[in-house]
Amino acid sequence: MRDREQEIAVHRTWWRARRVSGAVLVDLTEADPRIPAAAALGMPAVAAGHPALAGERLAAVWTDDSAAVEDAVRYLAMLGHRRIARVGGDPALGHTAIRTRTLHAVTEQLGLEPPRSLPTDFSGRAGARATRMLLASAERPTAILYDNDIMAVAGLAVAAELGFRVPADLSLIAWDDSQLCRLTHPPLSAMSHDVHGYGAQVARTLFDVIEHRRPPGSAAATPVLVPRGSSGPPATRLHPHRLPARPRLLLRVRKPGAGPGPPPRSTDMTADLLTTAIRPYPWGSTTALAELTGRRPTGDPEAELWMGAHPGAPARIDRGRGSEALDAVITRDPQAELGDRVAAAFGPRLPFLLKLLAAEHTLSVQVHPTAEQARAGYAAENEAAIPLDAPHRIYRDRSHKPELICALGDFDALCGFRDPRATAELWQRLALPLLDPWIRELRTSPAERALRTVLTAALASDRDRGERVAAELPSALDVLAAGGRSGHGHLGRLPRCRARPPRRPRHPRRDAPQPRPG
């Protein structure tokens, strides 16, 4: 019921006629007249809104709209968006006002362009109209945050109609995360919260009030960002010289029990701008990392960009006292830099290394030890006084280096080994005498022993043997192909895991097998 006085009149009539035992007040406004009216009637009531809107007379159940908006804006800023707009609701509603204040405060803190926020009646038609206005403006946003799912779905349709690519040209974030968000193409990123659970929490609070149990106000779970296909970096790449010297990014501190609106400026934290290190391994691309970071290519291979505190190539930061290595900064005060929990668990070091890989050639085989093997091997080589930079040094630190891979382009990885007898059959068809001893081993020995023996022999072979096999292999494959038994097709049956993001890379990476130690 949109008319507050009419709603108050209905409450009065129903309460006096004993047709209701209590009421839930939704869509609170600042200085909402329904709150004192319910108190004057003596009617049990609960406010579905922030305590600052409900006042001291009513128990309130609320979600932290301010924290949710802040999380959404910081996420978009992290992706590189500098111009963020919002399609909001009725500006008279309290939660709309809270979201609007937070949006303006957080974008200012992050050094983004002042946001444009358009009010609506929450309908799909109004959401479409507001989206058209934003996309037709001279200062077109690269990201739009919507106050509900219905308007976001309508906005996605408008973007498609006008020829904007989502998310390359425009990122969209919905609010509520209903099933609609999963049915669109691309699926909508959303601020997700349990609407049914929130309603149940409100109902339980009202029953407590009716039974004369004065419940305290309670906060429902804060909406959580669920990234999907509608949000991503803007198509226009931001080069380092376009960024502020110390961009404010993802870190924030919010005191428990803080009121609505953005956190005080005194609680803001800044993220340091890292000067990263390039690792020039021979298999690296000569252009990809340079293009990504806005530099002119040097013509030399650049394989990995390291963002971390590995002592071999730490990132560097400048806090006004000159450039410092990140590992030295962390060692100086690990609790302040990492937090007490991380420092206690891992000591004075960053417990991970983020790498960006750009491979132009096939990588070598990698074998990762177990954690116990890594610690023992590192200690043994130290005891043997083998220098860390010696070519024959195997364990350069204590870590067993578990890895997680996120494919930014098409990524092919060969995993594990073909059955030894199938390998022997394939090699037999090649008719290469140099492979005969290995074929016999694969056919006659138990599988684990056969793999161990043949792999060790292959890796330990002299260079001349490997070059002779490589020279004879193409003609052997041609013979198989001419006979209708292509070795290429058989090789294609190797187990394969593949990640397929939307764009194809300039330099796809193909990993060699990664066998377990031993």
N, C-alpha and C positions, 0 to 999 in steps of 0.2 A: 504494500500500500504506500504510494508515493506521498500522499498528503499526511503530514505528521499530526495535525489537529484531528483529522478524520480517524486516524489510527488510535489516538488517545480516546476519542469518543467511543470507538468500538470496544476498547479495553474496559472502559468504565461500565458500559452496558453489560458486557459478558461477565465481568467480575461481580457486579451487583446481582446478576441473575444466577450466580454460581454455575455458570456454564464452562468456566475454565478454572484450573487450579494454579496457573502461573503462566508466564510468557517469556519468550526469548526475543530480545531486541537485536535486530540485525541492521546493517547499513547505518551505523552510528554516524552522526555529524558532531562537529564540535559544538558544545553547549546544547546537546540534544534535548528538546523539551519533553520527550517521552520518559526520561529518567526521573526527573522530579515528580512527574505525574504518576508513575508507578509507585513511587515511594509514598505519595500522598494517599493513594488508594489502599496502601498496605498489601498490594498484590505481589506475591513472590515473582521475581524476574531475574534473568541473567543476561548480561550483555555479551554478544559475540563481537568483541572488538577490544582494542587496547585499553588497559586500565586508565590511561590518561584521558581517554574519551568517556569511559564509564563513570569516572569519579569514585568517591568512597561509598556511595550508597548501594551499588550493585556489585555482586561478584562478576568477574569478567573472565572469559576464555578467549585467548587471542593467539595469532601467529605473528612472528616478528617480521613484518613487512619491510622494515628498514634494513635489517640484515640481509634479507633476500635480494632486495634491489641492489644493495652494495655488492653482493657476490656476483650478480649478473653483470654489473657494469665493469667490475674488475676483470671478470672473465673476458669480456669483449675487448677491454683495453689490452689485456695480455695477448690477444690474437692480432692486435695492431690497429683496431678501430679507434679513430680520433673524433668522429662525428656520430654521436648516438642520439636517436630520437625515441620518443615513447608515445604510444597510443593508449591513453589513460581512460579512466572512467569519469563519473560525475565529480567535479572538483569540490562539491559541497560535502562529499563523504569523507569521513575521517581517515580511512585507510588510503584513499586516493591522495589526500593532502600529505600524509606521511611519506608515501612513495615519491611524490613530486619533490618534497623537500630533500629527501635523501639523494635522488637522482642529481639534483643541482649541486648539492654539497660534495658528493663523491667525484663527479666529473671535474669540479673545480680543484679538488685535492689532487687528482691524477693529472692535472694540466691538460685536460681535453677541451675541445670546443664547447661552448655553452650549449646545452641540449635544448631541443624543441619538444614540448609535450603538448599534445592535442587532446582536449576532453571529448568524451563520447557518452552515449547511453548504454554502452557495453554490447550493442547489437552487432551482428555481422555486417549489416548495411553501413552502420556508422564506422566500423573498423575499415571497411573497404574505402569509404569516402576519405577518411583521414590518411590512409596509406597513399591514395592518389595525390593528395595535397603535398605530402612529404616528398614523394618521388618526382613531382613536377616543379619543386622549388629549386632555386639556383644553388642553394646550399644543401644539396641532397645528402641525406645520411647514408652511411654504409652499414648501419645496423639499427634495427627497430625492436624495442621491447614492448610487448602488448600486455594489457591488464587482464586478459582472459584468453582461452583457447579459441573461442568462436571468432573473435576479431583477428587473431593470428592466422587462422585458416583462410579467412576472407582476404587478409593482406597478402598471403602467399599466392592466391589466385590472381590478385591485381598485379603482383610482380611478374607472374608468368605472362599475363595478358600484355603488359607493357614491354616485354622482352628483356627483363632483368634476370640474370642468372643467380640462383640461390644455391650456395652461399657466396659465389665468387664476386658478384656485384652487390649483393645485399644479404646480410645475415638477419635472421628473425628468431626471436625467443618468445614463446607463449607463456601463459601463466595458468596453472592448475594441473596440467598434464592429464587430461582425459584421454579416452581412447582415440579421439579425433587426431591427436598429435601423432599417432603411430600409423594412421591410414593415409596421410598425405604423401606427396612425392615432391621433394625429399621429406622424410619424417621431420616433425618440428622439434627442435630443442625447446625445453620448457623448464619453468620453475615448478617442481613437482611437490605436492603435499597430499596427505591422506585426507581427502574431503570427508569421507564417511567416518573415519576415526575422529576427526574434528567435531562432526555433528554429534557423535556418541558422547564425546567428552562434555560438550555443552549440555546434552540431555541429563547426564549423570549429575552435573553441577546443579541443574534446575531441581532435580528430585531432592538433592540435599537441602536446597533452600526451602522447598515446600515442607520438608520434614523438620524445619527449624534448626537444621544444622548449618551453621554459618561457614561455608567453605571459603578458603582463600582463593583469590584469583589464580588461574593456572595458565601457563603458556603451552600451547600445542607445539608440535614439532615445526621448526622453521622450514619453509620450502627449500628444497635442495635442487640445484641445477642439474638437469639431465641433458648433456650435449648429444645432439643427433645431427642429421645431415643438413639442417637448415642454418647452421652456424659454422663459420670458418674464417680464416684470414681474408682481409679484403684483397681484391685483385691487384690493386696498386701497391707495390712493395714499398715499405718504409725503409729508406737507407739510413745508416747511423747518423749522418749529419742533419737529418730532419727531426731527430729525437731530442728531447731535453737532456741536459747534461746528466741529471740523475732522475730518470723517470720514476714516478711513483707507481708501483705495480700492485702485487698481490697481497702483501702482508698487512694485517690489521689486527688491532686489539680491541675487544669489546668487553667492557666490565659487566659482570653478572648483575642482572637487575636494572640495566640501563633503560631509560625511557625511550619513547618513540623518536624517530628522526635519526640523523647520522650521528656517529660517535663524535665526541669532542675532538677538536683538532689536536689537542695535546696527546691523544692516544694514537695518532697516525704514525705509521712506520714507513720507511722508504726502502726500496730495493736497490742494491748497488748495480751499476752498469758494468758488466764484465768485459774485459778485453780478453778475448779467447785465443787459444793456441791452435795452430794448424800442424798436423803431422804429415810429412811429405813422403808417404810410403809409395813404392813404385807402381802399385796397382790403382792409384787414385786418379780421379778426373783432373784434367788441366783447366777446366772452366766452371764446373758446377758450384763449388763452394765460393769462388770469386763472385759469380753472378748472384748467389744468395746473399752475400754480405755487402754487395754494392761496390766491389773493388774491380780494378782492371786485372784480368788474368795475367799471371807471370809467365805462362808457358810450361811451368814445371808441375809435376803431379802433386795434387793436394788431396789426400785420402780421407782424413778425419779432422773434424773440428771438435776440440775438447772443451767442454764447459764444466769445469770442476776444479778440484784441488789435488789432483794426482801430482806427486813431486816430480815426475818426469816432464810435465808440461802444464803447470798450474795456470789457471786464469789469473788475471790481475785486476785489482780494483784501486780506485783513487778516492779517498775520503778527505781530500784537502791537504794531505801530508805527503803527497807524491805517490807514485805507483807502487803497490805492494803485491807480492804473491799471495793468492788466496789461502794456500796451505799455511803460510806463516801467520796470517791474520787469525786463522782458526786455532792454531797451536797456542797463540798468545792468550786467548780467552775463549776456550771451547764452549763453556756454559753460556756465555753471552751470544756467541755466534750460532750455536747449534741447538741450544736449549738443554736443560738439565737431563731430560730423559735420553736424548740421543747421545749426549756426551758421556753419560754413565754407561750406555750400552756399547759404544764403539770407540770411546776414547777421543783424543783431540784430533779427529780426522773426519772429513766428509765421507760417509759410508757408501758412496756410489759415485760413478763417473758417467755423465751424460755425453754421448758422442753423436755427431752427425756424420754419417758415412756417405762418400760419393765414390763409387767404384767404377772404373772404366775397363778393368781387366779382371779375369778370374782370380779369386783369392786363393791363398795357399790353404792346405789342410790345417785345421786347428784341433788340438786335443787339450781339453781342460781337465785338470786333476780334481780329485775330491778335496774337501777342506783339509782333511788330515794329511793327505799327500802334499798339499801345497805348504803347510806349516813345516812338515818334516823336511821336505826338499829345500826350502829356503834356509832352514837352520843348517842342514848338511853342507850346502854350498858356501854359506858364510864361514862355517868351521874350516872348510877347505880353502878359505881365503881367495875365492874366485871373485874378481871385481864385478860389480853390478852391470857394467857396460861391456863385459867381455862377450864376444860373439858366441861362445859355447856355453854361456850362462843360461840355464833353463828357467829357474825360479827367481824372478827379479823382485818379487815381494811375497808376502804371506798369503795373499788372497787367492782363492780358487776361481774367482771371476765368473760367477753365474751371470747369464745374460738374458735380457728381455729385448725383443726386437719389435719395433713398430714400423711397418712399411709405409714410406711416403710415396713410393712409386711401385710399379710391378716388381716383385721380389721372388725369385726362385731359389729354393734351398734343397739340396740333396741330403737326405737324412738316412743314416743307417747303411746296411750292406745287403746286397742281393744274396740269396741262398748260394752257398759255395758251389754246389753242383750245377746250378744254373749258370754261374759265372764260368765254370769249367767248360760247359757246353758251348757258350758263346765264344770263348777264347779258342776252342777247338776249331770252330768254323773259320776263324781268321787265318789258320794255317801258318802261324808264325813260329818257327822252331825255337826261338828264344823264350817262348812262353811255356814250352813243354814241361819243364820241371815243376812249375807252379800249377799247371793243369793236373799233373799226377797228385800233387799234394792236396788240391781241392777235392779231388775225386775219392781219395783213399783215407784221408784223416778225418776225425770227428770235426764237426763244423767250427767249434770255437778254436781248436788248435789250428785248423787249416787257415782260418782268417788271420790268426795271430802270426803264423809262420809266413804266409804269403805277403801280408801287409808289411811286416818287418823287412822281408827281403826286398820288396819293391822300393821302400823308402831308403833302404841302405845300399841300393844298387849304385854302381859307379856311373858317372855321367855318360860314358861311352855306350853302355848298354841301353840307358834310357833314350839316347838320341837315335840309336839303331831301331828300337821299337817304334819310336815316333815317326821315323822316316818310312818305315814299311807299312804302317797302319793305314794311311789313306788308300793305297792300292788294294790292300786286303779288303777294306770296306767296299770299294768299288766292285770287286769280284763278287762279294755277297749280294750287293744290290743288283748286279746283272743277273744273278741266279735267282732273283726273287726272294732272297732271304737277307734282307737289309739289317745289318748290325745297328744302324741308326735307330730303326724302329724298335728293336729289342731294348736298346739303351733307354728309350723313352719310358719304359715301364718302371724305372726306379721310383721309389716312393717320393712323393713331392708334396710340399706344403706351399701354398701360394696366397699372398695377400694382394687384393686388387682394389686399391683406392681409385678415385675418379679419374686422375690424370696419369698419363704415361710419362715416365721420367726421360730425361735426356740420356742418362747413363744407367741402365738397369744393372743390378748386381746379381751375380750368380755365385753362390757359395759352393765350395767343395764339401765333401762329406766331413762330419765332425764325429769321429769315433770316440768311445769312452776310453779312459786311460787303461793301458794294458791290453 
